[in-house]
């Protein structure tokens, strides 16, 4: 089938599923098999060995087991949106059937379509899609590269050397603003320092 014949659409999720909490879209699994035919052996092995583990892990999924004599094995999945998907399980092994069950469990039930774009939003913006040059100066469009000014690294944080230089500058400004002590005040400050040491 050509790409023009397959329906196309956008990436979407059922009722924003997973934004608040995840709701499994698989509602019902129906196993149809024959108790004696060799083509249903993989389904019988799955039901004997792995069905209880699947039902314990997924209590919200209803599982029906319908033995039908001399009928081919089928696996039917029904979803909350009303869609159903059937897998012909004739001659499938237990491991292959386990992969199919996991695939049906993880699906949303939405029909498979050819994606027009790999992104989609319900509220499109007039600004368009974000790109690295969105808020840059328009002069960059006509700049010949490589440009030495654009090649320099501009850090938003101060380096340790810049912090020490800033502290020294502030200390120098503080020393310039404070008036020098007179002789009596200086001797009083020295005596108070000696008393505090003792």
ABEGO torsion letter per residue (X at the ends): XBAAABBBBBBBBBGGBGAABBBBABABBBBBBBAABAAAAAAAAAAAAAAAAAAAABAABBBBBBBBBGBBBBBBBBBAAGBBBBBBABGBBAAAAAAAAAAAAABAGBBBBBBABABBBABBBAAEBBBAAAABBAAAAABBOBBAAAABBBBABBBAAAAAAAAAAAAAAAAAABBBBBAAAAAAAAAAAAAAAX
